[in-house]
Amino acid sequence: MAETILRLEKIRKELGLSKAIRQTIIPNLSLEIMAGEFVAITGPSGSGKSTLLYIMGGLDKPTSGTVWLDGEAITEKNETEMNHIRNEKIGFIYQFHFLLPEFNAVENVSMPMMINGRRTKKEIRERAMKLLDMVDMQNKYTNKPSQLSGGQQQRVAIARALANEPKVLLGDEPTGNLDSRSANNVYQLFDRLNRELNQTVIVVTHDEEFANRAGRRIHLVDGQIESDRPLRTMAEPLSGS
Ligand SMILES: Nc1ncnc2c1ncn2[C@@H]1O[C@H](COP(=O)(O)OP(=O)(O)OP(=O)(O)O)[C@@H](O)[C@H]1O
């Protein structure tokens, strides 16, 4: 049986707009995600999807409540400990790739491994190339981001997010900035990572087609789960693929 990889317990998020005015983004949300799940988080603009994803990935702290990642309460960690956990256990993909412009594809993918320090230089380079092969970027090792299309840049960003074998891969609108063909490549890649590597994937998306490819769909309204339903059981083949 799959184990719980991420657990959110009574998460509340408020923002202080001024001393007197506080906005509640997430009133009280609990959620459990199992290893190997592919979860899409949908909902109207402003419903708190990105806030929730950032809290899951330790990039934002809830006002109260606990986030457990791989059995550890990450909400209790300080910034230094959190940097380490993010590097080791969380892969984050944004709508805009945030690749380092002055470095080529191999160097960008190598970066999280260099920071981590668990591998030798040679191992890092070999793994970076292997990851780029996996995202079908084998011919672009030495290209800098400006020499790549938007879809290719996003695939390098995905390879980078996978560099340290993260427990969870989090995507904030990873196809939001792509044309439909590149978006389709990215869907297929997420799908493959989930099925072949059993990678846990959680994506926030406005894209209906992407959301429908996930194994589970959580719909947020006003920071609350309006629906949470399986779209298919884990590792069940996607119809039409
Ligand atoms: N730094 C901030 N300062 C003020 N308000 C914020 C801040 N970050 C988020 N908010 C507010 O929190 C709410 C939730 O924002 P969030 O980005 O999580 O929603 P979302 O569902 O991801 O929206 P979208 O689909 O438009 O990206 C919104 O009302 C937003 O205006």
The ligand as a Gaussian input file, in Angstrom:
#p B3LYP/6-31G(d) Opt

LIG

0 1
 N        1.418000      38.825000      -1.392000
 C        0.106000      39.032000      -1.403000
 N       -0.416000      40.205000      -0.990000
 C       -1.744000      40.425000      -0.985000
 N       -2.635000      39.495000      -1.390000
 C       -2.184000      38.327000      -1.821000
 C       -0.786000      38.019000      -1.853000
 N       -0.655000      36.763000      -2.314000
 C       -1.898000      36.314000      -2.564000
 N       -2.807000      37.243000      -2.259000
 C       -4.273000      37.070000      -2.337000
 O       -4.568000      35.777000      -1.895000
 C       -5.630000      35.210000      -2.648000
 C       -5.222000      33.860000      -3.195000
 O       -4.144000      34.047000      -4.130000
 P       -3.530000      32.829000      -4.949000
 O       -2.475000      33.379000      -5.826000
 O       -3.183000      31.748000      -4.009000
 O       -4.792000      32.355000      -5.809000
 P       -4.851000      31.442000      -7.092000
 O       -6.044000      30.579000      -6.927000
 O       -3.551000      30.755000      -7.304000
 O       -5.099000      32.504000      -8.231000
 P       -4.705000      32.491000      -9.793000
 O       -5.441000      31.338000     -10.379000
 O       -5.231000      33.814000     -10.289000
 O       -3.222000      32.363000      -9.881000
 C       -6.004000      36.238000      -3.676000
 O       -7.145000      36.931000      -3.217000
 C       -4.799000      37.146000      -3.748000
 O       -5.192000      38.437000      -4.103000

